[in-house]
Amino acid sequence: MTQLLYILAFVVMAIGLWGILSRRHLIRMIIGFSILDTGIHILLVAIGYRKGGTAPILDEALSKGEALMNAVDPVPSALVLTAIVIGLAVTALMLSFAVRMVQNNPTMNADEHKELKW
């Protein structure tokens, strides 16, 4: 199951990276970034996945000894939640930049915007 998640994560990340690098349309590049971001989320979830694992809450049902063997690591889940919020903010910022760029030069092609040239 974990290997399937790793494969899925890398396929989704490759699709997103391909979308960013091969398309010159601003909105498609932003969608590619969102797909790449989703692939990273899947990879983090795959890292934290443990077959037969349980929530890392210590109580009568789960002792400290059992927690080491059966509890799921909560750090990747917390990172995914943080990454979702950051990804949403970055996507909103990129969309606002795209709207601003289209207001100055009414085309969605990234090659025709001089602001993107180095």
Backbone as CSV, one residue per row, in Angstrom:
resi,resn,N_x,N_y,N_z,CA_x,CA_y,CA_z,C_x,C_y,C_z
1,MET,0.825,-1.198,0.000,0.000,0.000,0.000,0.866,1.257,0.000
2,THR,1.931,1.248,0.807,2.793,2.419,0.887,3.507,2.664,-0.432
3,GLN,3.953,1.577,-1.082,4.634,1.748,-2.362,3.695,2.314,-3.409
4,LEU,2.423,1.918,-3.356,1.434,2.457,-4.291,1.254,3.958,-4.068
5,LEU,1.242,4.371,-2.795,1.131,5.802,-2.500,2.350,6.568,-2.997
6,TYR,3.559,5.985,-2.826,4.769,6.636,-3.334,4.712,6.783,-4.854
7,ILE,4.297,5.727,-5.526,4.206,5.779,-6.995,3.184,6.816,-7.423
8,LEU,2.026,6.818,-6.764,0.990,7.799,-7.085,1.496,9.217,-6.850
9,ALA,2.203,9.422,-5.737,2.727,10.758,-5.429,3.701,11.222,-6.506
10,PHE,4.613,10.348,-6.924,5.595,10.766,-7.921,4.950,10.969,-9.295
11,VAL,3.925,10.172,-9.625,3.220,10.381,-10.897,2.496,11.724,-10.882
12,VAL,1.816,12.031,-9.788,1.086,13.299,-9.692,2.069,14.477,-9.717
13,MET,3.206,14.331,-9.009,4.206,15.403,-9.031,4.784,15.579,-10.426
14,ALA,5.006,14.479,-11.153,5.531,14.576,-12.523,4.530,15.259,-13.442
15,ILE,3.244,14.945,-13.265,2.213,15.603,-14.079,2.190,17.106,-13.793
16,GLY,2.272,17.464,-12.519,2.280,18.880,-12.160,3.500,19.602,-12.683
17,LEU,4.655,18.967,-12.566,5.884,19.583,-13.079,5.839,19.731,-14.589
18,TRP,5.297,18.721,-15.271,5.127,18.805,-16.711,4.178,19.955,-17.061
19,GLY,3.115,20.116,-16.288,2.172,21.203,-16.534,2.803,22.569,-16.357
20,ILE,3.707,22.685,-15.406,4.376,23.976,-15.177,5.359,24.280,-16.289
21,LEU,6.158,23.276,-16.672,7.254,23.524,-17.599,6.852,23.517,-19.070
22,SER,5.799,22.788,-19.420,5.474,22.647,-20.839,4.418,23.634,-21.306
23,ARG,3.671,24.216,-20.418,2.597,25.127,-20.811,3.043,26.563,-20.609
24,ARG,2.661,27.429,-21.491,2.995,28.841,-21.389,1.772,29.678,-21.007
25,HIS,0.628,29.030,-20.837,-0.595,29.710,-20.415,-0.529,29.900,-18.899
26,LEU,-0.787,31.117,-18.440,-0.605,31.426,-17.017,-1.488,30.566,-16.115
27,ILE,-2.741,30.413,-16.462,-3.660,29.643,-15.617,-3.258,28.176,-15.610
28,ARG,-2.840,27.647,-16.743,-2.412,26.242,-16.788,-1.146,26.014,-15.967
29,MET,-0.277,27.009,-15.950,0.920,26.889,-15.115,0.537,26.884,-13.635
30,ILE,-0.438,27.687,-13.261,-0.886,27.723,-11.871,-1.570,26.403,-11.505
31,ILE,-2.352,25.856,-12.426,-2.984,24.548,-12.180,-1.904,23.472,-12.038
32,GLY,-0.852,23.546,-12.850,0.261,22.606,-12.722,0.925,22.692,-11.364
33,PHE,1.069,23.925,-10.858,1.628,24.094,-9.520,0.722,23.448,-8.472
34,SER,-0.574,23.608,-8.609,-1.506,23.011,-7.644,-1.441,21.489,-7.686
35,ILE,-1.298,20.926,-8.890,-1.182,19.469,-9.010,0.131,18.996,-8.383
36,LEU,1.223,19.725,-8.615,2.502,19.391,-7.980,2.381,19.453,-6.464
37,ASP,1.688,20.454,-5.968,1.471,20.607,-4.531,0.693,19.415,-3.974
38,THR,-0.313,18.958,-4.698,-1.094,17.807,-4.262,-0.238,16.545,-4.227
39,GLY,0.646,16.392,-5.193,1.561,15.248,-5.195,2.468,15.248,-3.970
40,ILE,2.913,16.416,-3.578,3.755,16.513,-2.367,2.938,16.133,-1.133
41,HIS,1.678,16.517,-1.105,0.815,16.143,0.026,0.669,14.625,0.100
42,ILE,0.462,13.997,-1.045,0.322,12.537,-1.067,1.611,11.877,-0.590
43,LEU,2.758,12.436,-0.996,4.048,11.882,-0.557,4.204,11.993,0.966
44,LEU,3.819,13.127,1.525,3.917,13.277,2.981,2.988,12.324,3.713
45,VAL,1.798,12.116,3.180,0.868,11.163,3.791,1.446,9.752,3.697
46,ALA,2.072,9.423,2.571,2.672,8.096,2.410,3.818,7.885,3.391
47,ILE,4.572,8.934,3.670,5.670,8.815,4.633,5.128,8.524,6.026
48,GLY,4.010,9.153,6.377,3.460,8.978,7.713,2.563,7.770,7.872
49,TYR,2.261,7.080,6.770,1.345,5.944,6.837,2.003,4.752,7.516
50,ARG,1.249,4.099,8.377,1.706,2.862,9.008,0.540,1.877,8.970
51,LYS,0.756,0.730,8.360,-0.308,-0.266,8.239,-0.694,-0.767,9.629
52,GLY,-1.978,-0.724,9.914,-2.476,-1.170,11.212,-2.212,-0.179,12.326
53,GLY,-1.807,1.021,11.961,-1.480,2.040,12.953,-2.723,2.630,13.589
54,THR,-2.503,3.292,14.707,-3.606,3.926,15.418,-3.213,5.354,15.770
55,ALA,-4.164,6.122,16.239,-3.900,7.513,16.602,-2.917,7.566,17.769
56,PRO,-2.011,8.520,17.779,-0.998,8.591,18.839,-1.539,9.236,20.115
57,ILE,-2.558,8.651,20.680,-3.160,9.152,21.919,-2.920,8.107,22.996
58,LEU,-2.190,8.507,24.025,-1.881,7.574,25.101,-3.025,7.567,26.109
59,ASP,-3.615,6.391,26.305,-4.658,6.206,27.322,-4.637,4.752,27.745
60,GLU,-5.715,4.272,28.352,-5.744,2.883,28.813,-5.686,1.900,27.648
61,ALA,-6.231,2.266,26.517,-6.259,1.360,25.373,-4.895,1.248,24.688
62,LEU,-4.048,2.255,24.823,-2.743,2.255,24.151,-1.673,2.668,25.158
63,SER,-0.865,1.702,25.560,0.201,2.001,26.510,1.399,2.598,25.787
64,LYS,2.392,3.047,26.574,3.576,3.656,25.958,4.343,2.649,25.100
65,GLY,4.411,1.418,25.535,5.103,0.389,24.761,4.411,0.095,23.445
66,GLU,3.083,0.029,23.486,2.325,-0.213,22.264,2.352,0.998,21.338
67,ALA,2.461,2.174,21.920,2.473,3.391,21.103,3.698,3.420,20.202
68,LEU,4.834,2.935,20.702,6.030,2.912,19.865,5.868,1.994,18.669
69,MET,5.105,0.925,18.857,4.958,-0.059,17.778,3.775,0.242,16.861
70,ASN,2.696,0.836,17.402,1.460,0.933,16.625,1.007,2.355,16.306
71,ALA,1.508,3.337,17.010,0.998,4.690,16.799,1.548,5.277,15.501
72,VAL,0.707,6.036,14.842,1.093,6.713,13.608,1.814,8.003,13.973
73,ASP,2.851,8.332,13.214,3.595,9.564,13.456,2.714,10.760,13.069
74,PRO,2.430,11.672,13.978,1.534,12.792,13.655,2.222,13.932,12.909
75,VAL,3.538,13.928,12.838,4.250,15.051,12.219,3.923,15.174,10.719
76,PRO,3.938,14.091,9.920,3.580,14.258,8.503,2.161,14.773,8.303
77,SER,1.233,14.353,9.142,-0.139,14.853,9.015,-0.200,16.349,9.303
78,ALA,0.528,16.780,10.327,0.556,18.207,10.643,1.229,18.990,9.521
79,LEU,2.277,18.419,8.923,2.939,19.092,7.798,2.011,19.212,6.597
80,VAL,1.205,18.176,6.348,0.273,18.225,5.224,-0.770,19.312,5.456
81,LEU,-1.295,19.401,6.669,-2.283,20.450,6.945,-1.670,21.836,6.743
82,THR,-0.446,22.012,7.213,0.229,23.295,7.024,0.500,23.551,5.542
83,ALA,0.914,22.504,4.826,1.215,22.658,3.397,-0.034,22.979,2.588
84,ILE,-1.173,22.440,2.999,-2.425,22.753,2.291,-2.733,24.240,2.417
85,VAL,-2.591,24.772,3.611,-2.881,26.192,3.830,-1.881,27.066,3.067
86,ILE,-0.611,26.715,3.133,0.404,27.499,2.422,0.199,27.398,0.912
87,GLY,-0.117,26.197,0.423,-0.374,26.011,-1.003,-1.563,26.821,-1.477
88,LEU,-2.599,26.889,-0.655,-3.766,27.694,-1.007,-3.397,29.170,-1.086
89,ALA,-2.613,29.634,-0.123,-2.203,31.046,-0.125,-1.319,31.358,-1.329
90,VAL,-0.396,30.462,-1.651,0.490,30.700,-2.797,-0.301,30.677,-4.098
91,THR,-1.266,29.773,-4.213,-2.105,29.722,-5.413,-2.919,31.006,-5.555
92,ALA,-3.476,31.485,-4.454,-4.230,32.744,-4.504,-3.325,33.903,-4.903
93,LEU,-2.103,33.924,-4.404,-1.151,34.978,-4.768,-0.785,34.902,-6.249
94,MET,-0.546,33.684,-6.749,-0.223,33.533,-8.175,-1.399,33.957,-9.048
95,LEU,-2.628,33.630,-8.642,-3.794,34.052,-9.419,-3.942,35.573,-9.407
96,SER,-3.656,36.189,-8.268,-3.747,37.653,-8.222,-2.673,38.289,-9.106
97,PHE,-1.458,37.715,-9.133,-0.421,38.212,-10.039,-0.841,38.031,-11.497
98,ALA,-1.464,36.887,-11.804,-1.911,36.636,-13.180,-2.975,37.639,-13.588
99,VAL,-3.896,37.929,-12.698,-4.931,38.920,-13.015,-4.303,40.281,-13.241
100,ARG,-3.357,40.654,-12.398,-2.678,41.951,-12.530,-1.881,42.026,-13.839
101,MET,-1.210,40.932,-14.194,-0.442,40.922,-15.441,-1.359,41.018,-16.649
102,VAL,-2.505,40.355,-16.606,-3.431,40.401,-17.734,-4.076,41.779,-17.843
103,GLN,-4.224,42.473,-16.726,-4.760,43.834,-16.798,-3.791,44.757,-17.526
104,ASN,-2.492,44.561,-17.344,-1.497,45.400,-18.012,-1.275,44.994,-19.463
105,ASN,-1.269,43.698,-19.744,-1.059,43.180,-21.086,-2.085,42.080,-21.304
106,PRO,-3.147,42.328,-22.052,-4.273,41.386,-22.117,-3.977,40.109,-22.907
107,THR,-3.091,39.300,-22.408,-2.838,37.969,-22.964,-2.460,37.033,-21.827
108,MET,-2.821,35.764,-21.968,-2.507,34.770,-20.942,-1.226,34.011,-21.252
109,ASN,-0.594,34.304,-22.400,0.641,33.630,-22.780,1.807,34.234,-21.994
110,ALA,2.541,33.405,-21.284,3.639,33.892,-20.447,4.790,34.446,-21.274
111,ASP,4.946,33.985,-22.508,6.045,34.468,-23.342,5.862,35.923,-23.771
112,GLU,4.648,36.406,-23.773,4.378,37.761,-24.235,4.414,38.799,-23.115
113,HIS,4.689,38.378,-21.903,4.798,39.307,-20.785,6.275,39.627,-20.551
114,LYS,6.614,40.891,-20.681,8.004,41.290,-20.502,8.416,41.223,-19.036
115,GLU,7.439,41.259,-18.120,7.767,41.211,-16.692,8.376,39.863,-16.292
116,LEU,8.098,38.820,-17.064,8.603,37.487,-16.742,9.982,37.230,-17.329
117,LYS,10.496,38.154,-18.147,11.823,37.971,-18.749,12.899,38.371,-17.764
118,TRP,14.020,37.656,-17.786,15.138,37.969,-16.882,16.139,38.779,-17.628
